[in-house]
Amino acid sequence: MDQRLLVERAGEGDHDAFSELVLGGPIARLDAAARLILRDHELARDAVQETLVHAWRDLPGLRDPDKFNAWIHRILIRSCFEILRRRRRRVIEVELTPSADVPVRDPGSEIVDRDQVERALRRLDPGWRAVVVAHYFLGLPLPEVAAMLGIPLGTAKSRLHRSLSAMRVGLQAEARSEPLELPQGHTA
């Protein structure tokens, strides 16, 4: 069944259509994105659960069923930020898992790459990390990322550029075993 029809049926209160809609793939991407942003499996599950509850409740108000994926990703990002606000002081870790649609490569290099990305992402504050995750992991264009986060497009572009620069600097310093100096606005 096509996604548009599922969204319309779910918006009319069809529980089975909603289940089919979210279990058909989006839930795994939501969970992976939440883990990247929150860096904690349990918090990510909480964020996905909150996202699904909000999506079910607010689905009748979705004007364009073709924008369901962007809409639910926006809800996820907001849920992640809300969880972060509630748990500011908790130290958390993330384990990156490969996406199902990533081509298979040498397992050894994949582990090294994933570990490097994890370390580089860990150094960014959550707001900056969310821009990177939404753009590169969720594949959203920057105008959608900006709208999702409620920031101007120029700010999203700036955060993405500075985040990637900080990640590069961090990885280069790590490779040289030098002390890390991040640009202003980033956390170590």
C-alpha positions as CSV (number, residue, x, y, z in Angstrom):
1,M,0.0,0.0,0.0
2,D,1.3,3.4,-0.8
3,Q,2.6,5.7,2.0
4,R,0.2,8.6,1.2
5,L,-2.8,6.3,1.6
6,L,-1.4,4.9,4.8
7,V,-0.9,8.4,6.2
8,E,-4.4,9.4,5.3
9,R,-5.9,6.3,6.8
10,A,-3.8,6.6,10.0
11,G,-4.9,10.3,10.2
12,E,-8.5,9.1,10.3
13,G,-7.7,6.8,13.3
14,D,-6.7,3.5,11.6
15,H,-4.3,1.9,14.1
16,D,-3.2,-0.8,11.6
17,A,-2.3,1.8,9.0
18,F,-0.2,3.7,11.5
19,S,1.6,0.5,12.5
20,E,2.3,-0.4,8.9
21,L,3.4,3.2,8.3
22,V,6.0,3.4,11.0
23,L,7.1,-0.3,11.2
24,G,7.9,-0.3,7.4
25,G,11.3,1.3,8.0
26,P,10.9,4.8,9.6
27,I,11.1,3.4,13.2
28,A,14.6,2.0,12.6
29,R,15.9,5.3,11.2
30,L,14.2,7.2,14.0
31,D,16.0,5.0,16.6
32,A,19.3,5.3,14.9
33,A,19.0,9.1,14.5
34,A,17.9,9.4,18.2
35,R,21.0,7.4,19.3
36,L,23.3,9.6,17.3
37,I,21.8,12.8,18.8
38,L,21.3,11.5,22.4
39,R,24.3,9.1,22.6
40,D,22.3,6.7,24.8
41,H,20.2,3.6,23.8
42,E,17.6,4.0,26.5
43,L,17.1,7.7,26.0
44,A,16.9,7.1,22.2
45,R,14.1,4.6,22.8
46,D,12.3,7.1,25.0
47,A,12.6,9.7,22.2
48,V,11.2,7.3,19.6
49,Q,8.4,6.4,21.9
50,E,7.6,10.1,22.5
51,T,7.8,10.7,18.8
52,L,5.4,7.9,17.9
53,V,2.9,9.1,20.6
54,H,3.1,12.7,19.3
55,A,2.9,11.5,15.7
56,W,-0.3,9.5,16.4
57,R,-1.9,12.3,18.3
58,D,-1.0,15.0,15.7
59,L,-1.3,13.1,12.5
60,P,-4.8,14.4,11.7
61,G,-3.3,17.9,11.5
62,L,-0.6,16.9,8.9
63,R,-1.6,18.9,5.8
64,D,0.6,17.1,3.2
65,P,0.7,13.3,3.6
66,D,3.7,13.3,1.2
67,K,5.8,15.1,3.8
68,F,5.2,12.5,6.5
69,N,8.9,11.4,6.8
70,A,10.2,15.0,7.2
71,W,7.4,15.7,9.7
72,I,8.1,12.7,11.9
73,H,11.8,13.4,11.8
74,R,11.0,17.0,13.0
75,I,9.0,15.5,15.9
76,L,12.0,13.2,16.7
77,I,14.5,16.1,16.9
78,R,12.2,18.0,19.2
79,S,11.7,14.9,21.4
80,C,15.5,14.5,21.6
81,F,16.0,18.1,22.6
82,E,13.3,17.8,25.2
83,I,14.9,14.7,26.7
84,L,18.3,16.5,26.7
85,R,16.8,19.4,28.6
86,R,15.5,17.1,31.2
87,R,18.8,15.2,31.6
88,R,21.5,17.9,31.2
89,R,24.1,16.4,33.5
90,R,24.0,12.7,32.6
91,V,27.2,11.3,30.9
92,I,26.1,9.2,27.9
93,E,27.8,7.1,25.2
94,V,26.6,6.0,21.8
95,E,27.2,3.0,19.7
96,L,26.8,3.7,16.0
97,T,25.1,1.0,14.0
98,P,25.4,0.8,10.2
99,S,22.3,1.8,8.2
100,A,20.7,-0.9,6.2
101,D,21.0,1.1,3.0
102,V,24.8,1.7,3.3
103,P,26.8,-0.4,0.8
104,V,28.9,-3.2,2.4
105,R,32.5,-2.5,2.8
106,D,35.5,-4.0,4.5
107,P,34.3,-4.7,8.1
108,G,37.5,-3.5,9.7
109,S,37.5,-0.1,8.0
110,E,33.8,0.3,8.7
111,I,34.5,-0.2,12.5
112,V,37.3,2.4,12.3
113,D,35.2,4.9,10.4
114,R,32.2,4.4,12.7
115,D,34.5,4.9,15.8
116,Q,36.0,8.0,14.3
117,V,32.6,9.5,13.5
118,E,31.3,8.6,17.0
119,R,34.3,10.4,18.7
120,A,33.9,13.4,16.4
121,L,30.2,13.7,17.0
122,R,30.7,13.3,20.8
123,R,32.6,16.6,20.8
124,L,29.8,18.6,19.5
125,D,27.0,20.1,21.6
126,P,23.6,18.5,20.9
127,G,22.2,21.4,18.8
128,W,25.1,21.2,16.4
129,R,25.1,17.4,16.4
130,A,21.4,17.4,15.4
131,V,22.2,19.5,12.3
132,V,24.8,16.9,11.2
133,V,22.6,13.9,12.0
134,A,19.5,15.4,10.3
135,H,21.4,16.4,7.2
136,Y,23.8,13.5,6.6
137,F,22.2,10.6,8.4
138,L,18.5,11.4,7.7
139,G,19.4,12.8,4.3
140,L,17.3,16.0,4.9
141,P,18.1,19.1,2.8
142,L,19.3,22.0,4.8
143,P,16.2,24.1,4.4
144,E,14.2,21.2,6.0
145,V,16.8,20.9,8.7
146,A,16.5,24.6,9.5
147,A,12.8,24.5,9.6
148,M,12.8,21.3,11.7
149,L,15.1,22.9,14.3
150,G,13.4,26.3,14.1
151,I,16.5,28.2,13.0
152,P,17.3,30.3,10.0
153,L,18.7,28.6,7.0
154,G,22.0,30.6,7.3
155,T,22.3,29.4,10.9
156,A,21.8,25.8,9.8
157,K,24.5,26.2,7.1
158,S,26.9,27.8,9.5
159,R,26.4,25.2,12.2
160,L,26.9,22.4,9.7
161,H,30.0,24.0,8.3
162,R,31.5,24.7,11.8
163,S,30.5,21.2,13.1
164,L,32.2,19.5,10.2
165,S,35.3,21.7,10.7
166,A,35.3,20.9,14.4
167,M,35.0,17.2,13.7
168,R,37.9,17.4,11.2
169,V,40.1,19.3,13.6
170,G,39.3,16.8,16.4
171,L,40.1,13.8,14.2
172,Q,43.3,15.5,12.9
173,A,44.4,16.3,16.5
174,E,43.6,12.8,17.6
175,A,45.7,11.4,14.7
176,R,48.7,13.5,15.8
177,S,47.9,12.8,19.5
178,E,47.8,16.5,20.2
179,P,45.7,18.3,22.7
180,L,42.4,19.3,21.1
181,E,41.5,23.0,20.6
182,L,37.9,23.4,19.2
183,P,36.5,26.6,17.7
184,Q,34.3,28.7,20.0
185,G,30.8,27.3,20.4
186,H,31.8,23.6,20.6
187,T,32.2,21.4,23.6
188,A,34.8,18.8,24.1
